Amino acid sequence: MTGMPNWEGFMIPTLRVMSDGKVRHWREFQPLVAEDVKLTREQRTETLPSGTQLKYQNRIGWAVSFLTNVGALSRPKRAHYQITDAGRLVLSLFPDGARERDIKALGEDPDSPIRIYQSTSRVKRNEEKDVPEPLASMTPIEQVQDGIERIHDEVAAELLERLQSHEPAFFERAVVELLLAMGYGGTNGAGTVTQLTNDGGIDGVIDQDILGLNRVYIQAKRYATGNAVSRPDLQAFVGALIGKADSGVFITTSHFTEGARAYVDHAPTRIILIDGKRLTDLMIRFGVGVQVKDTYKAVSIDEDFFE
């Protein structure tokens, strides 16, 4: 019996199964991928150490997450996937299998349909130095932490994609929920999304006390990654806050131009800027739009027990 492929080994089989262009639910194509790589009956029933998921499904899930991140697969609707032109390119270039680094290298070409892989700053620094830390040199705790960071990478990229694909009203509700989860609603406070069509540039309001004497005003811009928030957007928000508050929060799924950040540093009203990366980091940290899938315990000797 040959060993089960690692998650990278499931990338090309997944693209091969999806190469007919059909939109499939992940539950539909995962067994097809298992057939493509000829998994045995035992391998199809093997679970993770936690017992919460089948191992082959977990590895295919990682492959699908990476392929979606770089644009080789698209997600037309929730839990449904379809191959893209970028995915067909990968399949034609690597019909016998590909490594993660092979596909990432394609994204470095500005003319390639493959997107640049979105990862954390720490991982990027290691890649830039071209000295990735070998797994064998890491302690078990470091390996766990590194794995969790990678999981957060994948989830953050998917969160951003989901937020950008939903309607603006959904995004406005999401950022209000995030700020409430962060504690800005106080003990008895509440948050609302501005319903007026002419809201003066204010998309949400959080009352930090039960009487609404202390408020946080929010502007939320659901922009594509390459569409930056510029200085005029910030100026309009500051203008909307005059006479209402002396501070506000501006949140976007993209990023802020240097001019926008420079304006905020000297604006008459204090504005907190939250870009796409910080937004997804906060959503993961405060459990908004995500759920805990598994919990692992790291143990050590109880010295007091042996005294």
Long-range contacts (C-beta under 8 A, 24 or more apart in sequence): 1-40, 1-42, 1-43, 4-39, 4-43, 4-46, 4-55, 4-56, 4-59, 5-37, 5-59, 6-59, 7-59, 7-60, 7-62, 7-63, 7-66, 8-63, 8-97, 8-98, 8-99, 8-100, 9-37, 9-59, 9-97, 10-37, 10-56, 10-59, 10-60, 10-62, 10-63, 11-63, 11-66, 11-67, 11-90, 11-97, 11-98, 11-103, 12-90, 12-91, 12-94, 12-95, 12-96, 12-97, 12-98, 13-37, 14-60, 14-63, 14-64, 14-67, 14-73, 15-67, 15-72, 15-73, 15-83, 15-87, 15-88, 15-90, 15-91, 16-91, 18-73, 18-81, 18-82, 18-83, 18-87, 19-83, 19-87, 19-88, 19-91, 21-82, 21-83, 22-82, 23-76, 23-77, 23-80, 23-81, 23-82, 24-80, 24-81, 24-82, 25-79, 25-80, 26-61, 26-64, 26-79, 26-80, 26-81, 27-79, 29-81, 30-56, 30-57, 30-60, 33-60, 34-60, 48-294, 50-294, 50-296, 52-293, 52-294, 62-154, 65-154, 65-157, 65-158, 66-100, 66-103, 66-117, 66-154, 67-103, 68-158, 68-161, 69-115, 69-117, 69-118, 69-154, 69-157, 69-158, 70-103, 70-104, 70-106, 70-107, 70-114, 70-115, 70-116, 70-117, 71-113, 71-114, 71-115, 72-103, 72-114, 75-161, 75-165, 84-113, 85-113, 86-112, 86-113, 86-114, 86-115, 89-113, 89-114, 90-114, 118-153, 118-156, 118-157, 118-160, 119-153, 120-149, 120-152, 120-153, 122-149, 123-149, 123-150, 123-153, 140-298, 141-298, 144-296, 144-298, 152-284, 155-280, 155-284, 155-290, 156-277, 156-280, 156-281, 156-284, 157-280, 159-280, 159-283, 159-284, 159-289, 159-290, 160-225, 160-253, 160-276, 160-279, 160-280, 162-289, 163-222, 163-253, 163-279, 164-222, 164-223, 164-224, 164-225, 164-253, 166-222, 168-220, 168-222, 169-193, 171-220, 171-222, 171-253, 172-203, 172-204, 172-218, 172-220, 174-283, 174-288, 174-289, 175-203, 175-204, 175-218, 175-220, 175-251, 175-279, 176-204, 176-206, 176-218, 177-288, 178-279, 178-282, 178-283, 178-286, 178-288, 179-204, 179-206, 179-216, 179-218, 179-249, 180-206, 181-286, 181-287, 181-288, 182-282, 182-286, 184-208, 184-216, 186-214, 199-240, 200-240, 201-236, 201-237, 201-239, 201-240, 202-237, 202-240, 202-241, 202-244, 202-248, 215-244, 215-245, 216-245, 216-247, 216-248, 216-249, 217-241, 217-244, 217-245, 217-247, 217-248, 217-249, 218-248, 218-249, 218-250, 218-251, 219-248, 219-249, 219-250, 219-251, 220-251, 220-252, 221-250, 221-251, 221-252, 221-253, 221-254, 222-252, 222-253, 223-252, 223-253, 223-254, 224-253, 224-254, 225-253, 225-254, 225-255, 225-276, 226-254, 227-254, 228-254, 228-255, 228-256, 228-257, 228-260, 229-254, 229-255, 229-256, 229-257, 229-260, 230-256, 230-257, 230-259, 230-260, 231-257, 231-259, 231-260, 231-262, 231-263, 233-260, 234-260, 234-263, 234-264, 234-267, 234-271, 235-263, 237-271, 238-267, 238-268, 238-269, 238-271, 241-269, 242-269, 245-269, 246-270, 247-271, 247-272, 248-272, 249-274, 250-274, 251-279, 252-276, 252-279, 253-279
